[in-house]
Each structure stands twice: as C-alpha cells, then as structure tokens.
Amino acid sequence: MSKPEEANMTTTPHIVKEELMAAGKWVKLDRTTYVDPAGNTRTWESVKRTTRQRNTETDGVGIIALLKRTLHKDCMVMVKQFRPPMGCCTLEFPAGLIDEGENAEAAALRELKEETGYKGEVVGVTPVTCLDPGLSNCTTQMVLVNINGDDMENINPTQQLGDGEFVEVILLPLDEFQTKIDDLLQKEKIVVDAKVYIFAMGMAQAFFKPMELRILKQ
C-alpha cells in the first residue's frame, strides 16, 4: 500500500466504555476509554453533571439580558458572586440549571427573576453549546432576554435567592461593556467568565470598528 493511501486510512473516533471514578451530589468523575482517529485506544478523565434532566442535551442556561429604560443607556444585567473553585468572585451572565419539565426559555426567565429580580421577554435562543469540552460534557443554551425597565415590576426589582445564594447584580452600559469590565478588573480581584468577555469584545467590535479585527493589548 502506498504512503498516500495509508495517510487516508482513518478510524471514526468513538467511545468504548465509561467507568465511574468518583461521585458527589452534583458532579461525577468518569474515566472514558475511546478510540482516536488513528485507531489507538486511549483514556480520558471527564467531569459530568449528575443533574441533567431526561430527554434533553442541555444542562443549563446562560442569560444575555438587556435592560432598556427611558432616558438611560441600554445596560447588560450581570451578576457577581463568589465561586469556590476559583477562590474569588466572578463576573457572569445570570445562569442556572434547567429543572425537570422546563425548556431553555422557561429556565432562563425563572433564573433571571431569582438571581436579579427582573422580569423579561425571551427574544432568542442559541443551539446547545459546550462549555469546557476538554474537561466536561457540560452544555448550555444562551438565551437572549429583553427587559422593559419602565415596567413597574422592573423599577425596583427584588431578588428571590435560595438558601446559600449570594448574588450581586451589576448593570454595565452596552456601549461601554468591555471598558467597564476592564475597569472592574483594575479595581477588584475578580475573574470574568469567558463567555462574558468574548461577548464584550464582540460588542466593542460592532460599536467601534465593525470592519476591523481588534488586536488585544499586550
């Protein structure tokens, strides 16, 4: 067989078996045996949630919530909270797990109300997306929500946090989103969720240099 023909011979990668290594209340650690494209058998350690509901491929939702108020700039509704795995506070989109019987839209509106107190309207939903595929099979759908800030219910919103939840709501102007995030990073020991910062970069691109690719400062 010639070398070009050998180079074209590939195996469809696939899972052989999964073995439980450890399990907790919310997550488990699996050892996955799989076959790679070259036909080699390998192993991989993966973290998986134990909370995914039946008949769904999505673990949870992230909420891109835009607050619109008369005589105010449009603002992104963000949340800040202490995350034990990071050992510090993080800046994130409101988010949460999907409960049994919910779809992404219903979960997003519920989580938004609980974490921020705001009531919104869903205007878009992404496909199922992965979060950290080298570590976990955890998936999410991003739900776009508009909030009418002139609505009486949204003028002085009240959070509905559960026991052990401590969430600070932060409003950041959409047209200064990345700048305001960078300001927070200068002032506080805080880590920004990657989804948030990528979105912020995209908005900065759209507002100021729509035909150019922004180069990050070194």
C-alpha positions in Angstrom: 0.0 0.0 0.0 1.4 3.4 -0.9 2.0 6.1 1.7 -0.8 8.4 0.4 -3.2 5.5 0.7 -2.0 4.9 4.3 -2.4 8.5 5.1 -6.1 8.4 4.0 -6.9 5.4 6.3 -8.6 6.8 9.4 -10.8 5.5 12.1 -14.0 7.2 13.2 -13.3 8.2 16.8 -15.7 6.6 19.3 -16.3 5.8 23.0 -15.6 2.3 24.1 -16.6 2.5 27.7 -17.1 4.8 30.7 -16.1 3.9 34.2 -17.2 5.8 37.4 -14.2 7.0 39.4 -15.9 9.2 42.0 -19.3 10.8 42.5 -20.7 13.7 44.6 -24.1 15.3 44.9 -23.8 17.5 41.8 -21.0 16.0 39.7 -19.1 12.8 39.0 -15.7 11.9 37.6 -15.5 9.3 34.8 -12.7 7.5 33.1 -13.6 7.3 29.4 -11.9 4.7 27.1 -12.1 5.8 23.5 -10.5 5.1 20.1 -8.8 8.1 18.4 -8.8 8.8 14.6 -5.5 6.8 14.2 -7.1 3.7 15.7 -5.3 4.0 19.1 -7.2 3.2 22.3 -6.8 5.9 24.9 -8.3 7.1 28.2 -9.6 10.5 29.3 -10.8 11.7 32.7 -14.1 13.7 32.4 -16.3 15.6 34.9 -20.0 15.3 34.3 -23.0 16.8 36.0 -25.5 14.4 37.7 -28.3 16.9 37.3 -29.1 16.8 33.6 -32.8 16.2 33.1 -34.2 13.4 31.0 -34.9 13.9 27.3 -32.6 16.9 27.0 -29.0 17.6 25.9 -28.7 20.8 27.9 -27.6 21.1 31.5 -28.4 24.8 31.9 -28.9 28.2 30.5 -26.9 31.5 30.4 -29.0 34.7 30.1 -27.9 37.6 28.0 -30.3 40.2 29.5 -30.6 43.7 28.0 -32.2 46.3 30.3 -33.9 49.1 28.3 -35.1 52.2 30.2 -36.3 55.6 29.1 -33.6 58.3 29.4 -30.9 55.7 30.3 -28.3 53.8 28.3 -29.2 50.2 27.5 -27.4 48.0 30.1 -26.3 44.4 30.4 -27.6 42.8 33.5 -24.7 40.9 35.1 -24.1 39.0 38.3 -21.2 38.9 40.6 -20.7 36.0 43.1 -18.1 34.1 45.0 -17.1 30.9 43.2 -15.3 28.4 45.5 -13.5 26.6 42.6 -11.9 30.0 41.6 -11.4 31.1 45.2 -12.7 34.6 44.3 -15.7 36.4 42.9 -16.6 36.1 39.2 -18.5 38.3 36.8 -21.0 36.3 34.9 -24.2 36.3 32.9 -27.2 35.2 35.1 -27.4 31.5 34.7 -28.7 28.3 36.2 -29.6 24.6 35.6 -32.7 23.5 33.8 -35.3 22.0 36.1 -37.5 19.0 35.2 -40.2 19.9 32.8 -38.6 23.1 31.7 -37.3 24.2 28.3 -34.4 26.7 28.0 -36.7 29.7 27.7 -38.7 28.9 30.9 -35.5 28.2 32.8 -33.9 31.5 31.7 -36.9 33.6 32.8 -37.1 31.8 36.1 -33.3 32.1 36.8 -33.3 35.8 35.8 -36.1 36.5 38.2 -34.5 34.6 41.0 -31.0 36.0 40.6 -31.7 39.6 39.6 -35.4 40.2 40.3 -36.0 41.3 36.7 -38.9 40.0 34.6 -38.0 39.8 30.9 -39.1 38.6 27.5 -37.2 35.9 25.5 -36.1 37.1 22.1 -33.7 34.4 21.0 -32.1 31.1 22.0 -28.9 29.5 20.8 -28.3 25.9 19.9 -26.8 23.6 22.5 -23.2 24.6 23.1 -20.4 23.1 25.1 -18.6 25.0 27.9 -15.2 23.2 28.5 -15.1 20.2 26.2 -11.6 19.2 27.3 -12.8 18.8 30.9 -16.5 18.2 30.9 -19.6 17.3 28.8 -21.4 20.2 30.4 -23.6 22.1 27.9 -25.7 25.3 27.9 -28.0 27.3 25.8 -27.6 31.1 25.8 -31.0 32.8 26.0 -31.4 36.4 24.9 -33.8 38.4 27.0 -35.1 42.0 26.8 -36.2 43.7 30.0 -38.6 46.7 29.9 -37.1 48.8 32.7 -40.0 51.1 32.7 -42.3 48.3 33.8 -43.4 48.8 37.4 -42.2 45.3 38.2 -38.7 46.2 37.0 -38.2 49.6 38.6 -37.2 48.2 42.0 -36.6 44.5 41.3 -36.3 42.1 44.2 -34.1 39.1 44.1 -35.5 35.7 45.0 -32.4 33.9 46.1 -32.3 30.5 47.6 -30.5 29.4 50.8 -26.8 29.8 50.4 -27.0 32.1 47.3 -25.3 35.5 47.5 -25.6 37.3 44.2 -24.8 41.0 43.5 -26.5 42.5 40.4 -24.3 44.8 38.3 -25.5 46.9 35.4 -23.0 47.7 32.7 -23.7 50.0 29.7 -23.9 48.1 26.5 -21.9 50.6 24.5 -19.1 50.6 27.1 -19.3 46.9 28.1 -15.7 45.9 27.6 -14.4 49.2 29.0 -16.4 48.8 32.2 -15.4 45.2 32.6 -11.7 46.2 32.2 -12.3 48.9 34.9 -13.7 46.3 37.3 -10.6 44.1 36.7 -8.4 47.0 37.6 -10.3 47.7 40.9 -11.2 44.3 42.2 -9.8 40.7 42.5 -12.4 39.3 40.1 -12.4 36.8 37.2 -14.6 37.3 34.2 -16.4 34.4 32.7 -15.0 33.7 29.2 -18.5 33.9 27.6 -18.9 37.4 29.0 -15.6 38.7 27.8 -15.9 37.3 24.3 -19.4 38.9 24.1 -17.9 42.2 25.3 -15.2 42.0 22.7 -17.8 41.4 20.0 -19.9 44.3 21.1 -16.9 46.6 21.1 -16.1 45.4 17.6 -19.7 46.1 16.5 -19.8 49.6 18.0 -16.5 51.0 17.1 -14.6 49.0 14.5 -17.1 46.9 12.6 -14.8 46.3 9.7 -11.6 45.7 11.6 -10.4 42.9 13.9 -9.4 44.3 17.2 -5.9 43.4 18.5 -5.6 42.8 22.2 -3.1 45.0 24.1 0.0 43.1 25.3 
